[in-house]
Amino acid sequence: MNMDEAEAQLVLAQELSHYRNYSYTKLLSLIDDSKTFERTSPSGIKYQIEIQVFFDDIKAKRDLRVLGAIDGGGISAFSPLCDDFIMAPDGSFVGE
């Protein structure tokens, strides 16, 4: 099955929403601990998702960027859809 980009974006947003509920401290503990897993969408497509947490500015070591990437295997693995957010130490979201 081919990747449905609209559906994949929804699946990724759902996964990222879990991370948006984490505290800054919890996200900080996930730095350098990339998570890769599969989710099957309601339409039956299997998606691979990768979530990474890292400092948005490695020199400042302040704000955390949470980056999610999703693909449906095959050719889409070479160009996954991505989404992210940045959390400041006070728990606010930068740029939102």
C-alpha positions in Angstrom: 0.0 0.0 0.0 1.2 3.5 -0.7 1.4 6.1 2.0 -1.6 8.4 2.3 0.1 11.7 3.2 -2.9 13.3 4.8 -3.5 10.2 7.0 0.2 9.9 7.8 0.3 13.6 8.9 -2.7 12.8 11.3 -1.0 9.7 12.7 2.2 11.7 13.3 0.4 14.6 14.9 -1.3 12.1 17.3 2.0 10.6 18.3 3.6 14.0 18.8 0.6 15.1 20.9 1.8 12.6 23.6 5.2 14.2 23.7 3.6 17.7 23.9 2.1 16.6 27.2 5.5 15.7 28.7 7.3 18.0 31.0 10.5 19.7 30.0 12.4 17.5 32.5 10.9 14.3 31.0 11.7 15.4 27.4 15.3 16.3 28.6 15.7 12.7 29.8 14.9 11.5 26.2 17.8 13.4 24.5 19.9 11.0 22.5 17.3 8.2 22.9 15.6 8.0 19.5 12.4 6.0 19.4 11.3 4.1 16.3 8.1 2.1 16.2 5.2 1.1 13.9 1.6 2.2 14.0 -1.2 0.8 11.8 -3.7 3.4 10.7 -7.5 2.9 10.5 -7.1 2.3 6.8 -4.7 -0.6 7.4 -1.5 1.2 6.3 1.5 0.4 8.5 3.6 3.5 9.2 7.1 3.7 10.7 7.5 6.6 13.1 10.7 8.0 14.5 10.8 10.5 17.4 13.9 12.4 18.4 14.5 14.9 21.1 17.5 17.3 21.0 18.6 20.8 21.9 17.4 23.3 19.3 20.6 25.2 19.7 23.4 22.9 20.8 25.5 25.8 22.2 22.7 27.3 24.3 21.4 23.9 25.6 18.1 25.4 26.5 15.1 24.8 24.2 14.3 21.3 23.2 13.1 20.3 19.7 11.0 17.2 19.4 11.1 15.9 15.8 8.8 13.3 14.4 9.2 11.6 11.0 6.8 9.1 9.4 6.9 6.9 6.3 4.9 4.1 4.9 7.9 2.0 3.8 9.1 1.6 0.3 10.1 4.8 -1.5 8.5 7.0 1.2 11.2 5.9 3.6 13.7 8.0 1.6 11.5 11.2 2.1 9.5 10.9 5.3 6.9 13.5 6.4 8.2 15.4 9.3 6.7 17.6 12.0 8.2 19.1 15.2 7.8 21.5 18.1 10.1 23.3 20.4 9.7 23.5 24.2 11.3 26.1 26.4 12.5 25.2 29.9 9.4 26.8 31.4 7.2 24.4 29.5 6.0 26.9 26.9 6.1 26.2 23.2 8.5 28.4 21.2 7.0 30.1 18.1 3.4 29.0 18.9 
